[in-house]
């Protein structure tokens, strides 16, 4: 790593825990020093040492148009001249909400927030109020933000560091969370049969925080059926998959309608924005229409609304998602062909513009098989070999990667 990034990392560690503001950035999963990024354009990022990389992370998903897209930049500039934040309603909030509802038929009303964590936290509170129940069922390796009750066998940073639970989370809180293997309907059925107070099942419809793991054909329809049978709400955490695997997210791609949906990443166009939404009768329980309190001073921030509206308008053009999927599929096929030719065990998958791979001889279907079969040491060596060659991959075996239109 370059001298400037090394110096910046040492400086950061004096004033920021671990030198980073989100754990996976510290490169603990692959070793070494993270590059400190100075700027980005299109499909490339540039670090403090003026080294450039093809970016396969895309700020973990939002940069679907690529970095510095001129339409988004101009929209944000124009919005900034009118004011950064008002703490009051704006028309941009309505426009973004209308665009989301048009793309996601299951969402009749939407509440805008600032982060995916806020969206999932608020959706769970709403589900508990709507059902009068207290427990939540999630999936091993599923990451839904750093909400206390959901830091149970969580993926993403938890999977990277092999720490499924966080210090500082009371056992009384996690006692309300059930966690079962992803892609395993029998385990879901058993958990629901044994617990009559499950308010909601929350799932990443395409798992992206244990590495990319697609759902089996019967998994999402099975969750819908079981949720209905046991009186629980079904929540799709589409923070990653929303506007990424299809224009209407995983629910459009797989034809399964959840009760509530959480969105983030793409809807902010690179600025902080997220949302949760669902059927009107559920959403009208939220204050001030109903008794479920949730608020946010910067929710619906006008700069984020401008970036989000412009981004959604650009990806709403016919053929965009077909092109994204074509490029992503071709990339994964190339990986598999090259690995086979070199006699390297590799599992790779692509869904829409999300993709990922494991150095593993056996298929990966859930968090347990990811941890069991994936060769993380080999991934770390490959990561640094690619970084040396100007390609920036996810600094963890257990993270999905992304393709943008700029690629």
N, C-alpha and C positions, 0 to 999 in steps of 0.2 A: 504494500500500500504506500501511496505517496507521502512525502514528508509533511505536507500541509494538513492532510486528513489525520495523520498520526498526532500532530501537534494539537489540532482542534479537539480530537478525542480525549487527550490527556487534560486539556483545559476544561472540557465539558464535565469530566468525571469529578472535578473539584466543586462544581456547583449544581449538577444534575445527577440524581441517583443512577449509577451505572453509566452515566454519560449520555443517556438517551431518554426520550419522553414516551417511548413505547418499547417494551422489552425486546421484541424480536429484532429491532434495529441494532442491538448490541453485538450481533453475530455470534452469540453464545452457541447456537446450533451448528455453526460451521467453523468457528474459530476465526482469529484474525481481527483486524481493525476495519470498521465500516468506513466506506468512502463518505465524506461530507459533501453533499450535493450543492452546487452553486446555481445551476440553471438547467433548464430542459427545453427541448424543442422537438416536436414531432414524436418519433419513436426513440429518441436518444436523451440521455441525461449526461451532465458534465460535472465533474467533481472539483474540489478546491485545488487540485494539482493539474487542472485542465486536461484530465483524462476523460474520454468519452466512452459511453457504454450503450449498447442496444438495451432498452429497458423492457424487461418482461414482467415487471411488477406493476407499473402504472399506478403508483400510489395505492396499491392493493385494490385496484379495480375502477376507481372513478374516471381515469383518463381514457375513456373509450374512443374519443376523437383524436387522441394523442395530446402531447403537451403543447401549450401555447397556441391552441387553435384560434385563428384570427377572429372568427365570429364571436367566440366566447370572450376573448380578450376585449374586443370592442364593446360587447354588452356590459362587461364588468366596469370598464372605464366610464361608460355612459351613466351607469347606475351610481358609481362613486361620486360623480359630480352633483348628484341630487341628494346625497347623504348616505352615511355608512349604516346607520341603525336608528330606528325611531321608537321602538318599544310600542308601536301602534300598528293597526292593520294597514296593509298595502295591497294594491291590485295584483302585484306579482305573486303573492301567496295564492290568490284565487286561480290565477292562470296555471301555476304549477300543479295545484290540486286537481284542476279539471283535466290536465294532461295525464296525470297518474290514473285518475278514475277511468278515463277513456281507454287506457292501455290495459287496466286490470279490472275485468268485469266483477270480480268478487268484492271490490272496494267501492262502496256506494258513498262513503264519506271518509275523509282523511284528516288527520291531525299532524301538522308539521312540527318537527323537533330538530335538534342539532347534531345528533350522533346516533349510530346504530344501537349503542348501549341504552340511550334514552328511549329509543323506539321499543326495544324488547322489554325493558323494565316497565314501561307504561302499558304495553299490550298485556303483560301478565297481570298487572293491577286491574286492568279492565276486565280480563277474563275471570278473575276471582270475583269481581263485583257482579258480573253477569250471571255466573253460575252459583254463587253463594258457597263455593268450595275453596279449599286452601292449597292443595298440592299441585305440583307441576311435574309432568313427565318429559324428560329430555333424553338425548342419546349420547352415549359415550363418545368423547372426541368432538361433540358439537359445541361450538363456541358461540355465545350470544351476547358478547360484551362482558364487561367486568362487573356484572350485577352480582351481589352477594349470593343470592339464592341459586344462581346458575353456574357458579364456579365449583361444579362437581363433575369430575372426570371431563374437564373442558379441554378442547383442542387448542389450536393456534399456539400462543405462547406457552400454555400449559403442556401441550404435547411436545413442543420443542425442548423444554427443560425437564420433561418427565415429572412435572409437579401438577397432579390433577386438581389439587385443592389449594386455596390461598390461605396464608396466615391472616388472622384478623377477621375471619368469617365465623360467627358463632355456630355451634352445632345445632342450636335451636332453629336457625334459619335454614341450614342445609337439610334438616330433617323433613322439610316440606318438599324436597326435590327428589324425584325418582330418576335414575339413569339406567338405561338398558342399551344393548348393542344396536347400532344402526343397521338397517336392512333386515331386522329380525322381528317379524310380525308376531311370532309365538311369544317372544319375550314381552312385547307390548301388551298382548292379550292377557298374559299372566299377571302383569303388573296392574292392569286395570281391574282385573277380577279380584285381586287381593286388596285393592284400595278404592273405596267407593266415594272418595272425596277429591278426585283429580279434576281440577278446573280446566286444565289445558294440556294438550300435547304440543310441544314446540320443537320444530325440526328445521334444519337446513335442508331444503328439498334436494339439492345437490351438495353433498358435504364438501366444504372447501377449507376446513381448518384441521383436517387430519391428513392433508394432501387432498387431491381431487378424487372423490369416490362417488360415482354416479349411483342413483337409486336403482334397485332391481325393479323389474317391470311391475310387480305386484305390490311394491312397498308403499308408494304414496296413495294409490287407491285403497289399499288395506288400512292405512291410517285413517282415511276419511270414514270408512265403514266402521272401524272400531270406535272412533270418536263419537259417531252418531249412536252406536249401540250402547255406549256407556255414559252418554250425556256430557261429554267433555267437548270443549272447543278445540279446533285444530288451527294452530298458528304456524304459518310459513315464515321463517326468517329468510327473507329474500334480499337482505342487505347486500350480499354478494351477487346473487343470481338475478335480481331484478334489473331489467333492461340489459342483461348480460348474456343469458342463455337463450333469450327470445325477447321480442319487444314487450310482451306481457309476462315476462319472467318464467320461472319453472312451472307455475300453475297453468300457463297457456301452453307450454311445451308438452306437458304431461297430461293435461286435461283434468286436473283435480282442483276443486275449488275449496280453499280454506275459509275459515270463519274470520280470521284476522291475518293481516300481512304486515311485515316490517320491511321497510326499504331504507336505503342509504346510498353511499358511494356515488353511483352515476347520477342520481337526481340532484346532486349539488354541483355537478360539472367540475369537480376539483376543489370546491369550497365546502365547508362543513354544512351538511343538510341531511336530514333523514325524515322518515314519516312512518306512521302506522295507520291502518285503516281497515274497514270491513263493512259489514251490513249496517244499514242505517239505525236499526233498533238497538244495536250494540253500541255504536259510536255515540249515539245521543245520550248515553250514560255519562259521558265526559263533561266536566264543568266547562263553561257555565250552564250547558244544557241539562246536565245531570249531576249526580252526587260524587262522581269519581274525579278527584282533584289531580290535575297535572298542569304545569305551567313552565314557561321558559322565556326569559327576557329577550334572548337573541333568536328565538324560533321565528322562522320566516324572514330571516335577515335579507334585506333587499339585494345585497351583492350576491349572495348564494342563490336567491330566486332568479336573478338575471342569468347567472351561469347555468343553473339547472334548466330553465325554460329553453335557453338557446341550445343546450346539449340535447335535450329531448326532441326538440324540433329537428335538429340535424340527423339524429339517428332514426327518426320516424319516416325518412324517405324510403320508398320501396327498394328492396335489394340490399340494404345495408347489412342486415343480419345474415343473409345468405352469403355475402362476401366475407364477413367476419368468420363465420363457421367454416367456409371453404379454406381460408388461410390457416385457421387453428387446426383443422383436421389434417391438412397437408403437413404442418409442422410436426404433429404427433406421429404421423405415418413415417416421416423422415427419421425421427428419433428411433422408432422401432426397427426400421430397416437397417439403419447404421449400427444399432446395438446388436442385432442378429448377425450382421456381417462380421462384427468384431467378437462374437461369442460372449457378449455381456448380458447377464440377466436383467431385463427391464420390463416394467409394466407401465404403460402410458395410456392416458384417456383424455378425451376432449368433449366438452358439452358447450355448444354455442361458442363463445369467445373465451371460455375458461378452459384451462388445461393443466395437466400435471403428470408427474412420472415418479416411479419408485424404482430404486435398484433392488429388485426382488425377483426371485424365480417363480414365486407363487402369486396368484391373483390376490388383490387387496379388496375386501368388501366392507370392512368396518375398522374401528379404531384398534381393536386387539390385533387383527391381522396386519395392520399397518405397522404397529410397533414390533410385532413378531418377525415379519418377513423383510422389512425395509433395512437396507444396509446404510445406516446414517453416516458411518465413517467414509464410505465410498462417495456418498452424496457430497460430503464436505470437500473431499479432494476434487471432485468434478466441478463443484461450485467455484472453487478458487482457480481451477484451470480455465474455466469459462470467463471468469472475471479478468484474468490475465489476458485473455483474447478479446476483451471488449464486449462481453455479454453479461448483463446483470440479471441473475435469476433470483428467485425467492431465497433469502438466507436461512432456509429451514427446509428439511425434507417434508415437513408436515404443513405445507402451505400450497394453495393453488397459485397458478400464474395466469397472466392475462395477455390477450392480443388486442391491439387497438387498430383503428382504421388507418393510422399513420404507418403501421407495419406493412 
